[in-house]
Amino acid sequence: MPRVKRGVGHVKRRKALMKRTKGFEAGRKSLIKLAQTADTKAGAHAYRDRKLKKRETRRLWQVKINAAVRALGTSYSVFIASLKKNNVLVDRKILAQIAENHPAVFTKIFEEVK
């Protein structure tokens, strides 16, 4: 049976690892052992933060809507409840964009559901 040399696969894996850790600080970008742990941790943080990003953006939309609604004299919870009661199917992302960029349109929506 012929001998199998593993050099090509090893180099390919190492090259891919170095590409992923490019830009990291100190030995985390150039030393294999440090780069491997840095890459693993970076992947774990990226996975976790993809979930957090959704949470944080929704919170930001709520803050923007609340600020716009408070200027009109009510609270966020009362506004959202009146939207649901009047079957207005505009989500928080769009409401936040309207509140931020088109205050006159947001005021009309507010008056409609009040």
C-alpha atoms as a printed R data frame, in Angstrom:
    type eleno elety resid chain resno       x      y      z
1   ATOM     1    CA   MET     A     1   0.000  0.000  0.000
2   ATOM     2    CA   PRO     A     2   1.398  3.454 -0.875
3   ATOM     3    CA   ARG     A     3   2.378  5.885  1.816
4   ATOM     4    CA   VAL     A     4   0.033  8.863  2.385
5   ATOM     5    CA   LYS     A     5   1.679 12.162  3.180
6   ATOM     6    CA   ARG     A     6  -0.491 14.615  5.118
7   ATOM     7    CA   GLY     A     7   1.387 17.841  4.380
8   ATOM     8    CA   VAL     A     8  -1.094 19.345  1.917
9   ATOM     9    CA   GLY     A     9  -4.093 19.100  4.245
10  ATOM    10    CA   HIS     A    10  -2.107 20.412  7.193
11  ATOM    11    CA   VAL     A    11  -0.917 23.447  5.252
12  ATOM    12    CA   LYS     A    12  -4.419 24.105  3.906
13  ATOM    13    CA   ARG     A    13  -5.975 24.015  7.398
14  ATOM    14    CA   ARG     A    14  -3.248 26.234  8.823
15  ATOM    15    CA   LYS     A    15  -3.581 28.705  5.965
16  ATOM    16    CA   ALA     A    16  -7.354 28.904  6.475
17  ATOM    17    CA   LEU     A    17  -6.860 29.471 10.203
18  ATOM    18    CA   MET     A    18  -4.337 32.240  9.574
19  ATOM    19    CA   LYS     A    19  -6.735 33.876  7.135
20  ATOM    20    CA   ARG     A    20  -9.524 33.880  9.745
21  ATOM    21    CA   THR     A    21  -7.268 35.308 12.488
22  ATOM    22    CA   LYS     A    22  -5.718 37.986 10.279
23  ATOM    23    CA   GLY     A    23  -6.001 41.309 12.068
24  ATOM    24    CA   PHE     A    24  -5.965 39.854 15.574
25  ATOM    25    CA   GLU     A    25  -3.378 41.277 17.967
26  ATOM    26    CA   ALA     A    26   0.015 39.878 18.947
27  ATOM    27    CA   GLY     A    27   0.616 36.119 18.656
28  ATOM    28    CA   ARG     A    28  -3.103 35.461 18.185
29  ATOM    29    CA   LYS     A    29  -2.620 36.198 14.490
30  ATOM    30    CA   SER     A    30   0.633 34.349 13.852
31  ATOM    31    CA   LEU     A    31   1.158 31.507 16.333
32  ATOM    32    CA   ILE     A    32  -0.854 28.363 15.634
33  ATOM    33    CA   LYS     A    33  -1.829 27.441 19.213
34  ATOM    34    CA   LEU     A    34  -2.848 30.983 20.108
35  ATOM    35    CA   ALA     A    35  -4.600 31.477 16.791
36  ATOM    36    CA   GLN     A    36  -6.631 28.287 17.253
37  ATOM    37    CA   THR     A    37  -8.004 29.352 20.630
38  ATOM    38    CA   ALA     A    38  -8.598 32.895 19.378
39  ATOM    39    CA   ASP     A    39 -10.502 31.548 16.374
40  ATOM    40    CA   THR     A    40 -12.638 29.246 18.521
41  ATOM    41    CA   LYS     A    41 -13.515 32.042 20.939
42  ATOM    42    CA   ALA     A    42 -14.201 34.468 18.093
43  ATOM    43    CA   GLY     A    43 -16.606 31.948 16.580
44  ATOM    44    CA   ALA     A    44 -18.390 31.471 19.897
45  ATOM    45    CA   HIS     A    45 -18.751 35.219 20.406
46  ATOM    46    CA   ALA     A    46 -19.992 35.680 16.837
47  ATOM    47    CA   TYR     A    47 -22.632 32.971 17.331
48  ATOM    48    CA   ARG     A    48 -23.806 34.495 20.614
49  ATOM    49    CA   ASP     A    49 -23.800 38.050 19.292
50  ATOM    50    CA   ARG     A    50 -25.908 37.217 16.244
51  ATOM    51    CA   LYS     A    51 -28.702 36.491 18.729
52  ATOM    52    CA   LEU     A    52 -27.902 39.575 20.839
53  ATOM    53    CA   LYS     A    53 -27.968 41.806 17.768
54  ATOM    54    CA   LYS     A    54 -31.630 40.990 17.174
55  ATOM    55    CA   ARG     A    55 -32.441 41.717 20.811
56  ATOM    56    CA   GLU     A    56 -30.571 45.013 20.851
57  ATOM    57    CA   THR     A    57 -32.044 46.313 17.596
58  ATOM    58    CA   ARG     A    58 -35.575 45.613 18.811
59  ATOM    59    CA   ARG     A    59 -34.783 47.514 22.030
60  ATOM    60    CA   LEU     A    60 -33.485 50.415 19.949
61  ATOM    61    CA   TRP     A    61 -36.695 50.484 17.892
62  ATOM    62    CA   GLN     A    62 -38.702 50.567 21.124
63  ATOM    63    CA   VAL     A    63 -36.648 53.487 22.428
64  ATOM    64    CA   LYS     A    64 -37.138 55.460 19.196
65  ATOM    65    CA   ILE     A    65 -40.896 54.828 19.144
66  ATOM    66    CA   ASN     A    66 -41.181 55.690 22.846
67  ATOM    67    CA   ALA     A    67 -39.340 58.989 22.335
68  ATOM    68    CA   ALA     A    68 -41.635 59.959 19.457
69  ATOM    69    CA   VAL     A    69 -44.794 58.939 21.329
70  ATOM    70    CA   ARG     A    70 -43.785 60.715 24.549
71  ATOM    71    CA   ALA     A    71 -43.428 63.931 22.533
72  ATOM    72    CA   LEU     A    72 -47.080 63.449 21.527
73  ATOM    73    CA   GLY     A    73 -48.145 62.974 25.134
74  ATOM    74    CA   THR     A    74 -48.572 59.247 25.763
75  ATOM    75    CA   SER     A    75 -46.451 56.196 26.548
76  ATOM    76    CA   TYR     A    76 -45.042 53.398 24.415
77  ATOM    77    CA   SER     A    77 -47.194 50.682 25.978
78  ATOM    78    CA   VAL     A    78 -50.439 52.641 25.499
79  ATOM    79    CA   PHE     A    79 -49.501 53.383 21.868
80  ATOM    80    CA   ILE     A    80 -48.675 49.740 21.051
81  ATOM    81    CA   ALA     A    81 -51.903 48.577 22.730
82  ATOM    82    CA   SER     A    82 -53.952 51.037 20.655
83  ATOM    83    CA   LEU     A    83 -52.165 49.867 17.479
84  ATOM    84    CA   LYS     A    84 -53.148 46.271 18.246
85  ATOM    85    CA   LYS     A    85 -56.713 47.262 19.162
86  ATOM    86    CA   ASN     A    86 -57.136 49.107 15.845
87  ATOM    87    CA   ASN     A    87 -55.511 46.268 13.836
88  ATOM    88    CA   VAL     A    88 -52.687 48.417 12.497
89  ATOM    89    CA   LEU     A    89 -50.159 45.894 11.155
90  ATOM    90    CA   VAL     A    90 -47.019 48.037 11.109
91  ATOM    91    CA   ASP     A    91 -44.064 46.453 12.880
92  ATOM    92    CA   ARG     A    92 -41.706 48.204 15.288
93  ATOM    93    CA   LYS     A    93 -38.870 48.471 12.776
94  ATOM    94    CA   ILE     A    94 -40.972 50.447 10.301
95  ATOM    95    CA   LEU     A    95 -42.564 52.530 13.065
96  ATOM    96    CA   ALA     A    96 -39.113 53.454 14.378
97  ATOM    97    CA   GLN     A    97 -37.929 54.456 10.886
98  ATOM    98    CA   ILE     A    98 -41.061 56.566 10.334
99  ATOM    99    CA   ALA     A    99 -40.723 58.168 13.779
100 ATOM   100    CA   GLU     A   100 -37.087 59.051 13.133
101 ATOM   101    CA   ASN     A   101 -37.248 60.168  9.494
102 ATOM   102    CA   HIS     A   102 -40.861 61.294  8.926
103 ATOM   103    CA   PRO     A   103 -42.323 62.765 12.133
104 ATOM   104    CA   ALA     A   104 -45.369 64.216 10.324
105 ATOM   105    CA   VAL     A   105 -46.371 60.778  9.038
106 ATOM   106    CA   PHE     A   106 -45.817 59.291 12.490
107 ATOM   107    CA   THR     A   107 -48.083 61.965 13.985
108 ATOM   108    CA   LYS     A   108 -50.822 61.009 11.500
109 ATOM   109    CA   ILE     A   109 -50.490 57.343 12.455
110 ATOM   110    CA   PHE     A   110 -50.663 58.358 16.105
111 ATOM   111    CA   GLU     A   111 -53.813 60.438 15.546
112 ATOM   112    CA   GLU     A   112 -55.400 57.583 13.576
113 ATOM   113    CA   VAL     A   113 -55.062 55.048 16.389
114 ATOM   114    CA   LYS     A   114 -55.717 57.403 19.304
